Structure formats: C-alpha cells, structure tokens
C-alpha cells in the first residue's frame, strides 16, 4: 500500500519542496527537453500530492483550485519518476488525486491540460477531450474534462 503525502505548500518541508521541484525539472525540463517556467506562481495556492519509494520521490501532482488555471479545479504537473515507471504508480497517483479532488471540491468537474499522447490514459479515469490540440512549450496538448459527480 502506498503512503501518500498531501499538503499545501506551506505544510511541506524544505526537503519535500526540493524533491518535488527536482522531479518536475527532471521530467518536464530535462527528459522532455522543454525550456519553460515550471515555478509559475500556482504552487502556493495548490495542494501537493506525492508518494515516495524509499527515500526517493516516485510520483507527484498538484491539485489547483478553480479559477487559478481553469474555471474548474484541475490536476497538473503530473509526474511519475523514471525509476517508478511501469510499476502502476501513475495510475495510483491519478486515482488518489481524483479522490482528493472529490473531497476538496465535491461534485465539481475537473479539467486538465494533458499531453496529447496521454489522452487514452486520462480517458481511463473519465476525462474526455475538451479542446482541439494546441502547442504548449513545443509539446502537443489538449484540455480534458472529467464531469462532476452530482449528489
């Protein structure tokens, strides 16, 4: 069973913030060869969800309140580190993120900006394409929406 850590930025330790930013940089900047401003101002307002494998961060995402990135709450900066890929950690992360979204924002839809090649993966969690493809930092993306679950 995976032990998840879930906190606002000011509830994280300096080491946790370091490890999160290091993992995001390793995947989004180095692996994907994408120069972009990762620290975008949304982290202080967001919730951060992650799990470790031993001492190393294995998976991470942030839950962003409505109105900050999209009209709806969103899940972003979804990362499974290279060492944790192929272990099911990405699916576990999304399942946990959606449970946390439902607790924070009951009944609300969730929107994501997804890399186009991951459309089928996110579709497995109830997300459907909600935009035409667009370029974000040289990588094809689409918006996807998961409808809110009514009472």
Secondary structure, 3 states (H helix, E strand, C coil): CCCEEEEEHHHCCHHHHHHHHHHHHHHHHHHCCCCCCCCCCCHHHCEEEEEEECCEEEEEEEEECCCCCCCCEEEEEEEECHHHCCCCHHHHHHHHHHHHHHHHCCCCCEEEEEEHHHHHHHHCCCCEECCCCEEECCEEEEEEEECCCCC
